[in-house]
Amino acid sequence: MIFLNIALAFALPASAAVAPADGLAPALSTSAIVPTYITLAPTVHDYNRFADGGPDANWYIGFNNAWIVKLPSAPAGEFARAFIGARMGRAKTRAIPEKPWTRETIPGKVYMGLSQTPAWTSEQSFFLADTTEIPAEPDPQASVEGAGAAEWLWAEVSMSMVSFTKPNYLIVWSPTNYMTRASSAPILAGADVDESIAGRDARAWNTRSIMGVPPRSSANSLETPINNIMPALALKLVPPGPDEPAVTVSDLSLARAGRRIVARFSAAGEDVSEAWVESSRDRLDWDRVSKRQRRPPYVFSLDKGLPPGLWLRGAASDISGAIGYCEPSMIPYALQP
């Protein structure tokens, strides 16, 4: 069963909704902020298997292990931006040889693809996340920074790649050759299939014959059908944004705490989803220097050897992908504690 997960469904008349094959009548979001989500589960919050803890059932995202879903054609509507995403967690860590009491995330990358057939070219493949951006798996014997529940991570794609007349196939995998087992790779979340619809035509598959790239041909790409659990892959469609800034960031302050720099700022807007800190030498090219925080207060402890004279700014985005920035501040040569 396919669901279109959309907020404010009551705001549209029944004639504005397009009924899918299973008879459910979805409606589009009428908010300039709230996106339309297309997933296999009723909502993006139903994917609570594997990636939060407990048995992982070998649902790892790997160099040799890909997950595929077949989503329906996108509903008719006015959209300005499109994103593909996955809910992932339990990124693996290892002890740092020089500091065995400290753990670091095993380096790796996760990619996703979007196509109207179960085959993906390089142009249909998109970087989704570094493993350092994925919540880490806790270790009962050590303290692990960044451990926590799985999160949805998103990559923007061109609206021209989304089909409104054909199915949309999503795939997630890793090009990192070290990520070949659950003990070294992040875990993809899953959602239980309602017993009343279990056993219908497959809408999800596991493919284990890849080698760091998605299937280029649809002939043998759909290897193992999955009928009882739905992989946490989704398509997010964003309506045109408002004329005024959707997210405002202000009140950046910098202080020193030992060798670390503590950056604080505020972010305001509807459905602010994450915030981070960026740095620049010339105020033209900016790089993110902090992890993403997904709830306030937005306070960051930066330990990257950032030198005095470097510019820092706070940034935040909402669930539609709109980003706001504050005025930058220079790290002073005599930073006050």
C-alpha positions in Angstrom: 0.0 0.0 0.0 1.3 3.4 -0.9 0.5 6.5 1.2 1.0 10.2 0.4 1.8 11.7 3.8 0.5 15.3 3.8 -0.2 17.8 6.5 -3.4 19.9 6.6 -5.2 17.3 4.5 -8.6 18.9 5.5 -7.8 22.1 3.8 -8.4 20.9 0.3 -11.8 19.8 -1.1 -12.1 16.1 -2.1 -11.9 17.0 -5.8 -8.4 18.4 -5.3 -7.1 15.0 -4.2 -5.9 12.3 -6.6 -6.9 8.8 -5.5 -4.2 6.2 -5.8 -4.8 2.6 -6.8 -5.6 1.4 -3.3 -8.5 3.8 -3.0 -7.1 6.2 -0.4 -7.6 9.9 -1.3 -4.6 12.0 -0.4 -4.5 15.7 -0.3 -1.7 18.2 -0.9 -0.3 20.5 1.8 -1.6 24.0 1.4 1.1 25.5 3.6 4.1 27.4 2.0 6.3 25.6 4.5 4.9 22.1 5.0 6.0 19.7 2.3 4.2 16.8 0.8 5.8 13.5 1.7 5.5 10.3 -0.4 6.4 7.1 1.4 5.4 3.5 1.7 4.4 3.9 5.4 1.5 6.1 6.6 3.8 8.8 7.9 7.6 9.5 8.1 7.4 8.8 11.8 6.3 5.2 11.4 9.8 3.9 10.6 10.9 2.8 14.0 12.5 -0.6 13.3 16.2 -1.4 13.4 17.9 2.1 13.2 17.0 3.2 16.8 18.3 0.2 18.6 17.6 -3.5 19.2 18.4 -6.2 16.6 19.5 -4.6 13.3 18.3 -7.6 11.2 21.2 -6.9 8.8 19.5 -3.7 7.5 22.8 -2.0 6.8 23.5 0.5 4.0 26.5 -0.9 2.3 28.9 -1.1 -0.5 27.3 -4.5 -1.3 23.8 -3.9 0.1 21.2 -1.6 -1.4 17.6 -0.9 -0.6 15.0 0.0 -3.2 11.4 1.2 -3.0 8.8 1.9 -5.7 6.8 5.0 -5.0 3.8 6.1 -7.0 3.8 9.1 -9.4 3.9 12.4 -7.6 0.4 14.0 -7.1 -0.5 17.0 -9.3 0.3 20.3 -7.6 2.6 23.3 -7.6 6.0 22.5 -6.2 9.2 24.4 -6.3 11.7 22.0 -4.8 12.2 18.2 -4.4 14.2 16.1 -2.0 14.9 12.4 -1.5 15.7 11.1 1.9 16.3 8.2 4.2 16.0 7.6 7.9 19.3 6.2 9.2 21.0 5.6 12.5 23.6 3.5 14.3 26.7 4.8 12.4 29.6 2.8 13.7 32.6 4.1 15.6 36.1 2.9 16.4 38.8 3.7 18.9 41.4 6.3 17.9 44.8 4.5 18.0 46.5 7.5 19.7 43.6 7.9 22.2 42.0 4.5 22.7 39.6 5.9 25.2 38.1 8.2 22.5 36.0 6.9 19.7 35.5 8.4 16.2 32.9 7.6 13.5 34.1 5.2 10.8 34.4 7.4 7.7 31.9 6.6 4.9 29.4 8.1 2.6 25.8 7.3 1.7 24.2 8.0 -1.6 20.6 7.8 -3.0 19.2 7.6 -6.5 15.9 8.6 -8.1 14.7 7.1 -11.4 11.4 6.0 -13.1 12.9 2.5 -13.7 14.8 0.3 -11.3 18.1 1.4 -12.8 20.2 4.5 -12.0 22.8 6.4 -13.9 25.5 8.6 -12.3 23.3 11.6 -13.1 20.5 10.0 -11.1 22.7 9.4 -8.1 23.1 12.0 -5.3 25.3 12.3 -2.2 23.1 12.0 0.9 25.3 12.1 4.0 28.7 11.4 5.5 28.5 8.9 8.3 29.6 11.7 10.7 26.1 13.2 10.1 24.3 10.0 11.0 23.5 9.4 14.7 26.1 7.0 16.1 25.4 3.6 17.7 25.9 3.6 21.5 28.8 1.5 22.9 28.1 -0.1 26.3 31.8 0.1 27.1 32.6 3.6 26.0 31.2 7.1 25.7 30.2 7.9 22.1 29.6 11.4 20.9 26.6 11.9 18.7 24.8 8.7 19.7 21.0 8.9 19.5 17.9 8.0 17.7 17.9 7.7 13.9 17.2 10.8 11.8 15.8 11.7 8.4 18.5 13.1 6.1 17.7 14.7 2.7 19.3 15.5 -0.6 17.8 18.0 -3.0 17.1 16.9 -6.6 15.9 18.7 -9.6 12.1 18.9 -9.9 12.5 17.7 -13.5 13.6 14.3 -12.1 10.3 13.7 -10.3 7.7 11.9 -12.4 4.0 12.9 -12.1 2.9 10.1 -14.5 5.2 7.2 -13.7 6.5 5.4 -10.6 9.4 6.9 -8.8 12.1 4.4 -7.7 14.4 5.3 -4.9 17.6 3.5 -3.9 20.1 3.9 -1.1 23.6 2.5 -0.9 27.2 3.3 0.0 30.2 3.7 -2.3 32.5 3.1 0.7 34.2 -0.3 0.3 34.7 -0.7 4.1 30.9 -0.7 4.7 30.2 -4.3 3.8 28.5 -5.6 7.0 26.2 -4.3 9.8 29.2 -4.0 12.2 30.8 -1.3 10.1 27.9 0.5 8.4 24.9 2.6 9.4 21.5 1.0 9.6 18.4 1.9 7.6 15.1 2.2 9.5 12.0 0.1 8.6 8.3 0.2 9.2 6.0 -2.8 9.7 3.5 -3.5 7.0 -0.1 -3.7 8.1 -1.2 -7.4 8.1 -4.3 -6.5 6.0 -2.1 -5.5 3.1 0.9 -7.8 3.5 1.4 -10.2 0.6 0.4 -7.7 -2.1 2.7 -6.9 -5.0 6.2 -6.0 -3.8 7.0 -2.3 -3.4 10.4 -2.8 -1.8 13.5 -4.8 -2.5 17.0 -5.6 -1.1 19.8 -5.9 -3.6 23.1 -7.5 -2.5 24.9 -7.8 -5.9 26.1 -4.2 -6.1 29.7 -3.1 -5.8 29.6 0.5 -4.7 27.3 1.7 -7.5 23.6 1.3 -8.1 22.2 -1.1 -10.7 22.7 0.3 -14.2 20.2 -2.1 -15.8 16.7 -2.9 -14.6 17.0 -6.5 -15.8 18.2 -8.0 -12.5 18.1 -5.0 -10.1 15.1 -6.1 -8.0 16.6 -9.1 -6.4 14.8 -9.9 -3.1 11.3 -8.6 -2.6 10.3 -7.4 0.8 6.6 -7.7 1.7 6.5 -7.4 5.5 8.7 -4.4 6.2 9.0 -1.1 4.4 12.5 0.7 4.0 12.6 4.3 5.2 13.0 6.0 1.9 10.9 9.0 0.9 10.3 11.7 -1.6 9.6 15.3 -0.3 8.0 17.9 -2.5 8.1 21.5 -1.3 5.6 24.2 -2.4 6.7 27.7 -3.5 8.0 29.6 -0.5 6.8 32.9 0.9 8.2 36.2 -0.2 9.6 37.0 3.2 12.5 35.0 4.7 11.2 31.7 6.1 14.0 31.4 8.7 15.8 34.2 10.5 19.0 33.7 12.4 20.4 36.3 14.8 22.2 37.1 18.1 25.5 35.2 17.3 27.9 35.3 20.2 31.4 33.7 20.5 33.2 32.7 23.7 36.1 30.6 24.7 35.9 27.5 26.9 39.5 26.1 27.2 40.6 25.1 23.7 37.0 25.2 22.4 35.0 28.1 20.9 31.4 28.2 22.0 29.0 29.7 19.4 25.5 30.6 20.3 22.7 32.0 18.2 18.9 32.0 17.9 16.8 30.8 15.0 13.2 31.6 14.3 10.7 30.4 11.8 8.0 27.9 11.1 9.2 24.3 11.6 12.9 25.0 12.0 14.5 21.6 11.6 18.2 22.0 12.1 21.0 24.5 12.7 24.8 24.6 12.3 27.9 26.9 12.2 29.9 27.8 9.1 33.3 29.4 8.7 35.0 31.4 6.0 38.3 33.3 5.5 36.9 35.8 3.0 33.1 35.8 3.7 32.5 34.4 0.2 33.1 30.7 0.5 31.6 29.1 3.6 32.1 25.6 5.1 30.2 23.9 7.8 32.4 23.4 10.9 29.8 21.9 13.3 27.5 19.0 13.5 23.8 19.8 12.8 21.6 20.4 15.9 18.0 19.5 15.4 16.5 21.1 18.5 17.2 24.3 20.5 19.1 25.8 22.2 21.5 26.3 19.4 24.8 26.2 21.3 27.9 24.7 19.6 31.2 23.7 21.1 33.8 23.9 18.3 37.0 22.0 18.6 38.6 22.2 15.2 41.6 24.5 15.8 39.8 27.4 14.3 42.3 30.3 14.2 41.7 33.9 15.2 40.7 36.1 12.3 38.4 33.4 10.8 34.7 34.4 10.2 31.9 32.4 11.7 28.1 32.5 11.1 25.1 30.6 12.3 22.7 28.9 9.8 19.4 27.2 10.2 16.9 25.6 7.9 13.2 24.5 8.0 11.6 21.3 6.8 11.1 22.9 3.4 14.9 23.4 2.9 14.8 27.2 3.3 18.0 28.4 4.9 18.6 31.6 7.0 22.0 33.0 8.0 23.0 35.5 10.6 25.5 38.3 10.2 29.1 36.8 10.5 31.4 37.5 13.3 35.2 37.3 13.3 37.0 35.1 15.9 38.9 37.8 17.9 42.5 37.4 18.7 41.7 37.7 22.4 38.4 35.9 22.7 36.8 36.4 26.1 35.7 33.3 28.2 
